[in-house]
Amino acid sequence: MGHKQISHVLRQMKQVFSGKELQRLGMESGQCRRFRKVTPQRLALSLIQSLGEGKVETLADLQREFNRMHGLNVRYKPFHKQLSRESFPAFMRSLCTRLMSKLSGRVLNFSPDSPFSRFSHIILHDGSSFALKSCLREAFPGRFSETSPAAVELHVSMELLSELPQSVTLTPDTDAEVNHLPEASSIAGGLLLADRMFFIKRYLADIARQGGHYVVKTKGTLNPVIRRATRADGSEIRSWRGRCLKEVSGSLRRYHQLDLEVCWEGRDYTLDARLVVTWNRKENRPRYLVTNLPRTEFSLEQVCDAYRLRWQVELLFKVCQCESMHHFYWCLFPDCDNACSQQK
């Protein structure tokens, strides 16, 4: 990294963590009313330092790091009082939003001749469940009450080109993932990559209507009308025109790859899309990808390659496992520290 780049990063960091701006966030969220020793800036810096090292086991560890970092002698009770405020989650959410918006940058680019270079943003969306200690079952009920009575669902929309989350929502595990999809209008000019759980025909039709594109995996229970069926060599299977997918499903195994133009008709939507079908030899069944990427610009192989990029959000979830989830609920429910210790 050159001298100019280092100077630029330093300026960014000073702006992001300026006392004036963090004071404003503290006042707006209700976290800070009077400025004493535990100011919004000091609290934010010490929490990032503590949780970033991954060595936090109790709230007392956060207090000790706060005092060490700022050369203070704040006792446990007043420090704990700051974390137990109802406004504390709102303050941390505002801080996280500020960090993501100010420190983001483009880290991935497609070559100018790639059809994917047309997209201003590529959104990866998914959710993942994490089990918590059972003392949190009332606040965060899990879907599997016997094995995980307390659990959370982490809903993430991640922007691929900057490799940064656009939105992060933590809910009880019983909350449906489809309730936290990005707005269809936010995909305009971009591309959405999502798993089969998010194959919602009305939602995808809305994305297309507002100028966005998508590649979504689907289950094998779909049954659209086939407008046109194309083999891997580009030749058409004319006998499939106007037939439903289930009528020809027994013939899918004969073809290694198929590119279908299909249509779904609903009460208040019409979804015209491409259905890319490839044969999964390991599982001995077809795999389906639905997309509205035009066949004249994006080949069948490019659609499959695009969907593989969705794995980046799965890597993000792996980072959030283990100690990271403990940090989440300690920040949200500091009063559970003693209860969790007694339960061990």
ABEGO torsion letter per residue (X at the ends): XBAAAAAAAAAAAAAAABAAAAAAAAAAAGABABBBABBAAAAAAAAAAAAAAGABABAAAAAAAAAAAAGBBBBAAAAAAAAABAAAAAAAAAAAAAAAAAABBBABBBBAABAAAABABBBBBBBBBBBBBAAAAAABBBABAAABABBBBBBBBBBAAAGBBABBBBBBAABBAAAABBBAAAABGBBBBBBAAABBAAAAAAAAAAGBBBBBBBBAABBBBBABBBBAAGBBBAAABGBBAAAAAAAAAABABBBBBBBBBBAABBBBBBBBBBBBAAAGBBBBBBBABBAAABBAAAAAAAAAAAAAAAAAAAAABEAAAAAAAAAABAAAAAAAAAAX
